[in-house]
Amino acid sequence: MALVRLLVLSVLHVSLIGCQHAQSSHQVSSPHHPEGEQSPLGVDNLSFPWSRLRLPRYIIPLHYRLLLHPNLTGLSFNGSVQIQIDVQNNTNWVVLHSKSLQIFKQGAGGGKSREVLPVLHNPSHEQIGIFSPRVLSSGQKYSLYIEFGAELSEGFYGFYKSTYRTSTGGIRTLASTHFEPTSARMAFPCFDEPTFKANFSVRIRRSPEYISLSNMPVVKTVEVSAGLLEDQFAPSVKMSTYLVAFVICDFKSVTATTSSGVQVSIYAAPEKWRQTHYALEVAVKMLDFYEEYFNIRYPLPKQDLIAIPDFQSGAMENWGLTTYRETSLLFDPLTSSVSDKLWVTMVIGHELAHQWFGNMVTMDWWNDIWLNEGFARYMEYISVEATYPDLKVEEYLLYTCFAAIGHDSLNSSRPISSPADNPTQIKEMFDTVSYDKGACVLHMLRHFLTDEVFQSGIVRYLRKFSYRNARNQDLWDSLYLFAGEHLDLTAMMNTWTLQKGIPLITVTRKGSRLILRQDRFLRTVLPSDPLWPTLFLWHIPLTYKTDASSTIHRHLMTTHTDSIHIGEEVTWVKVNADMTGYYVVHYEDGGWDGMAKLLRENHTMCAYVFVAGHLPINKALDLIGYLRLETHTVPLLQGLGYLESFYQMIEKRNEHDMYILRFFRAVIDQQTWSDSGSVSERRLRSEVLSLACHLNDPPCVEQARHNFKEWLQSNGTLNLPTDVAETVYSVGAQDDHGWASLLHTYNVSLSEAQKNKILYALTCSRDTNKLQRLLELGLEGKVIRLQDLSGLIQMVARNPRGHHLAWNFVKKNWDLLVQKFQLGSSCIRNILITTTHQFSSLEDLAEVQLFFESIKEHASRLRATQLVLDNLQKNVRWIQRNLETLRSWLTEQMK
């Protein structure tokens, strides 16, 4: 056994903020010495030893011993960390991450010699360098000891403060963490990259009125001094820094145990404790399901799920302590709709899937974050389908793939695996491509390989790389062992992960054969355009079905053109028959006419046909004309979405509102104002009645007003049917008294599900002064939480009266928004996309380009800005190509 050398490096006081100089991003801090003593080390000639964003590979952290003492009154924290490191090259330097932390001098003690060493800072790379005059020898282990402190963060990253209000009006404070992707360095100095996996032993000091939680259970609580307790947590399993978590709060919990003995607890603010029971049921079921599906035991003794009042994303998979936005964990039977229930179930399924995909096996670097997020998104559907089949989650998977297609059919899309180096680029990787396209490609692969092969391959992948890091190739290798030698799985999947875009399959019938051609599907250009892409090639697992047989046939297309023998007797062919393929189909030479005829005559034959942008608009509308006969939720809602997007482009709205109402009259009249029926029927009811009232359908508006009046008269004690509550509130918000009453209820409600519905209703007002007030309340962050601001901006932008209002608000407050949400975050991306997505004129395009030019320093670093411009150019071209045809078609229909 090799000898272990223990060298304690005691690091001096230095302030990141206090020593920054404009001339240089590299600063040297000299240790402070009592008067008359000589500094043991001259620092004048030292410069920061490392120039790269990624840390050096030759120092490996093994174990962190972390002590934290947050002050929830002063909103600050102090701490210390002792990191055991393994040195693999001779060096005088230890370089690690630290952001916005003050590094303090450590006092003498323990009888060991502690040298006071200089610390150098590189704020632009969020790194510190510690210099040792003695060489740290290759093959030896050392201990690095640092004391530090900081203010609790004001935003949603690092170690940050959150507050909630009690029913009596009191404000309570808690402290929570969110480290993914690069913010553990804001809470303690660390090697903050996914490959630097280590064990963590955490201690947290608190006053007795609070509890503390971390990844592992508390093994011991000791009294440090009067009124100060220290919780000591069991050492963690080996994991990445971004998965470390701790929360100090006064929450209450409910607890149950899985069949294998894992203790599951749901934590929430005391007055929301009753909304935790559904999440507990789901979490226990999900952990049992995943242990069986992955055939790997959950490795920790407990799993806590906690609802944090201030939370930017939906949830976070910290190992053993998953954190959630309240709307993603809490379920109130009186105010939560069936869609809210589905959402909570899916989010818990997502985060618990991460305990294996992401936590146990972690991507090597953020360029492959889809190995975490694509899998967790896809496992939502597999787990919910298995544990809650009545929720019909498979319908939601189709919407997920439609969303991915919408993004991927723009030229500004990106490959699933894309370079990401700095924190802004890394944050931008958490997008539709990583989550939704990743899930849809896995869905296609699973159906191509069969469920059994897919499951066996991923179990092998998880077992082989447990407590390690993996890359794309490692997954393909694991699946290949079960898929068979006949298939070049790496070549096939590289076409889906290493190039951007989605294929368009053009289908032509030639006698007994189907002639197939693949191109990249772009909504901004047509094959006749010079910009039409020709260099893309996918290996596409096609499925197709004909009227000659009920069999779904399979064919792997690996060339630009291909053909399939189907026989002379076949009347029609539907490609992508099982809707598992991630590709768009276009039928040439009258193929769509046949499909439209088939749908009209036998509309149950096809659950859904994706209408490619290459079909003339009048033919596309003819094709979805069958929807008036449709009873299935997915095609109805998708068709409804297409019609709405078409009509948003046209000026004479009232005339066309009448057409939509007439088109869907039968469906509207079938709806009841209740919570009865299957999950599909209930989701359809919410959408259809919302649309009807939005289009001022007299019977709909009258019923909603009646329900709202009853609700007002009951002083909020009447519980509206949850599926129609948002529609009722939206109609009620149209007059001053109703709007003011709703804002008051929003302010005092303890149900986040109800507050979400009310906030949407408030943004439906036709009074621009009210919309402006909402935006200001969101920016202020008191009545409307800052976490809800990006969603609020999106809601205001959806309102025709608020569209330009929202955009102007974003332009005016841009720097403030970036400061609050961080550049590259999903909030900034969503704000940009949702405030511009309806713009469709050349004037709009010029205005947006001008704004991006004015924020060039930010805009040039964001993928989202190109996505916005791409979408705007698509809208402008769409109007130029289709507006007159659409007007003529509508005029003809109105006759």
Residue, then its C-alpha position, 0 to 999 in steps of 0.5 A: m500500500a502506498l504511503v499517504r502524505l498529508l499536507v495541510l495547505s492553509v489558505l489566506h484571506v482574500s476577497l474576490i471583489g476587493c482585489q479585482h483590477a480592471q487591467s487584468s483578470h488574474q490577481v495575486s493575493s498576498p497573505h496578511h502577516p502581523e507587523g514585524e513578521q516577514s512574509p515566507l513567500g514572495v508573490d510579486n513574480l507569480s502569475f496565474p498558472w492556468s489559461r484554460l476554461r477546463l481544469p487541469r487533469y492532474i489533480i483529482p479530488l477524492h473526498y470533501r469534508l464540508l462544513l457550512h454555517p448559514n445565517l438566515t437573518g444576516l443572509s450570509f454563510n461561512g464554511s470550510v472545506q477539506i479536500q483530499i486530492d490525488v496528485q498525478n503530476n509533480t506540481n506547485w499549483v492546485v487550480l480549482h473553481s471558486k465564484s463570488l466567495q471570500i477566502f478567509k485566513q485559517g487559524a492555527g491549531g491541531g499541532k500540525s504545521r500549516e503554511v500560509l500560502p498565496v491565492l491567485h484569482n482568475p475571475s473570468h474563468e471562475q478559478i483560483g490557484i493555490f501555490s505551494p513552495r514545496v512540490l506536490s509529488s506525483g502519486q501522492k495524496y494531500s489535503l487542501y483546507i480552505e475557509f470561505g464565506a459569502e452572501l446568500s445568492e439573490g438569484f436561483y443558483g449557488f447557495y441562495k435564499s428563498t422566502y414564503r409567506t404564511s397565511t397570517g402574513g409573516i415572511r419566513t426565510l430558508a436557504s437552498t442550493h441549485f448547482e447544475p451546471t456550474s454553480a457548486r463553486m458559488a457555495f464552496p471551492c471545488f473541482d466543479e466539473p462532472t468528471f471530478k467525482a468524489n465522496f462528500s461528508v457534509r456538516i451543517r450548523r443551524s438554530p433549533e427552529y430549523i431543520s437541515l437536509s442534504n444528499m445523505p441522512v443525518v447520522k448525528t446532531v451535536e450542540v455546538s453552543a447555546g442555540l446552535l446545532e450541527d447536523q452531521f450527514a453520512p458520507s455520500v456515494k461518489m458523485s459530481t459536484y453539481l449533484v451536491a445539495f443542502v437546504i435549511c428550512d422549517f418545513k414539514s414532511v410526510t414519509a413512506t418506505t419503498s418495497s426495498g426499504v428506501q425511506v421517501s419523504i416529501y417536504a413543503a412549507p408547513e401550511k402546504w403539507r396537505q398538498t404533499h400526499y400525492a407526490l409521496e405516492v408517486a415517488v414510492k411507486m416510481l422508485d420501485f418501478y426504476e429498481e425493477y426496470f434498471n435491475i439496479r438497487y437505488p444506492l442511498p438509504k433515503q430520497d427526499l423531495i422538497a418544494i422550494p418556493d423560489f425555483q427557476s427551473g422545474a426541478m433538480e435531481n440532486w442525489g437523494l435530495t431532489t428539489y422542485r418548483e412548488t407546481s412540480l411537486l404539490f398537488d391540491p385536489l381542490t384546485s389542481s387540474v388533471s393536467d397539473k396531476l400529469w405534470v407532477t407525475m412526469v416531473i417526479g418520474h424525470e428526477l427519479a430516473h436521473q438517480w440512475f441516468g445522470n447521477m450513477v452514470t454521468m455524461d463525460w462533459w456538458n456537450d453530451i448532457w442529452l445522455n442525462e436529460g434526453f434519457a430522463r425525459y424519455m423515462e418520464y413516459i416509460s415510467v408513467e405509462a407503467t405506473y399510472p396508465d390512466l394518465k395517457v402519458e403516451e399522448y404527451l410524448l407526441y406533443t414532445c416530438f412535435a415541439a422538437i420538430g418545430h425547433d429542429s426544422l429551423n437552420s439555427s438548430r444544433p446537433i444533440s451533441s454540441p461543443a459547450d465550453n463556458p458557463t453560458q454555452i453550457k446553460e444553453m445546452f439545457d434546451t429542446v434539443s437535449y430534452d425533447k429531441g433526445a427523448c424522441v430519438l431514443h423512442m425511435l431507437r427503442h421501437f427499432l431495436t425492440d423493448e427487450v434489446f433496448q432495456s438490456g442495453i441500457v441496463r448494461y450501460l448503467r452497470k458498466f459505468s456506475y459511479r463513472n462518466a460516459r460518452n455517446q459511444d459507450l451507450w452505442d457499444s452497450l446497445y450493440l451487444f444486444a442489437g446484433e452484428h448485422l447493425d452498425l449502430t454507431a454509424m446509424m446513431n451518429t447521423w442522429t446525434l452529430q448532425k442537426g436537423i430532421p429528415l424529410i422523406t418524400v414518398t412517390r408511388k411508381g407502380s408496385r414500388l415506393i420511391l423514397r428520397q431523404d432531405r433535411f426538412l427546413r421550414t424556411v426554404l423550399p427545394s427550389d431555393p438556392l439555400w436548400p440543404t443537400l449534404f445531410l444523410w440519416h440512417i432512418p428506421l422507417t415504418y409503413k403500413t398499407d391497405a393490403s395488410s394490418t402489418i407494420h413493415r420496417h425498412l432501414m433507409t441509409t442512402h439519399t434515395d431508396s425504393i420498397h416493393i409494396g405490390e400493385e394491389v395497394t391503394w394507399v401507404k402511410v409512412n411512419a405508421d406507428m408514429t415512432g419515427y423522428y422524421v417528416v413525410h411528404y407525399e408527392d404525385g397526389g399522395w396527399d389527396g389520397m390521404a385526405k380522402l382516406l381520412r374523410e372516409n375513415h377518419t379513425m384510420c390515422a391517429y395523426v398525420f404531420v403536415a409538412g411545410h412543403l404542402p400547399i396551404n389549401k391542401a394542408l387545410d383540406l387534409i385537416g378538414y377531417l378533424r371535425l369528425e375526429t374524437h381522439t385528443v391528440p389530432l384534435l388538439q394538434g389540428l387546433g394548434y395549427l389553425e390557431s397559428f394560421y389565424q394569428m397571422i391574419e388581420k381580419r380576426n373576427e371573421h375567422d374566429m367565426y370559422i373556427l367556432r363553426f368548424f369545431r362547433a360539434v366538439i365545443d357543444q359536447q363539452t361539460w363544465s365539470d371534471s368528469g370523464s377520462v384524462s384525455e376527455r378532461r384535457l380536451r375539455s380544458e383546451v376546447l372551452s378555453l379556445a371557445c371563450h377566447l373567441n367570444d363564443p356566446p354560450c361559452v362566455e355566458q356559462a363562464r360568467h355565471n360560474f365566475k359570479e357564483w365563485l365571487q359570491s362565495n368569497g372563494t369558498l366554492n371550488l370550481p371544476t379544476d379543468v375549466a377554472e382557468t377559462v372561468y377566471s379568464v372570462g371573469a378577468q375582463d371587467d375591473h372588479g373581476w380582475a381586482s378580485l382575482l389579483h387579491t386571490y392570487n396574493v393570498s392563495l396557498s395553492e400554486a396550481q390555482k395561482n398559475k391559473i389566475l395569473y394566466a387569467l389576469t394576462c387575458s385582460r384587454d386593458t393594456n394598463k393592467l398588463q403593464r402593471l402585471l409586468e411591473l409586479g413581476l419585475e418587482g418580485k413581491v406579489i408575483r415571484l421573480q421565478d414566474l416573470s419569464g412565464l408572465i412575459q410569455m402569457v402577456a405576449r400571447n395576448p394580442r393586446g400585450h404582444h408589443l407591450a411584452w417585447n418593449f418591456v424586454k427591450k427596456n429591462w434587458d440588462l436587469l433580466v440578464q442580471k436576475f436570470q443569467l445569460g444562457s438560462s432557459c428563462i432568457r431563452n424563453i423570454l426572447i423566443t416567446t416575445t417575438h414568435q408571432f412577429s411576421s413583418l419585415e418591419d418586425l424583423a428589422e426592429v428585432q435585428l436592431f435590438f440584437e445589434s444594440i446588445k451585441e455583447h450579449a447577443s453574440r454569445l447566445r444561440a437563442t438570438q439566431l433562433v429568434l431571427d430564424n423563426l422571424q424569417k420563417n414567419v415573414r416567408w410564410i406570410q409572403r407565400n401563403l397569406e392570399t391563398l389562406r384568405s381565399w380558402l377561408t372565404e370559400q369555406m365561409k360561403 
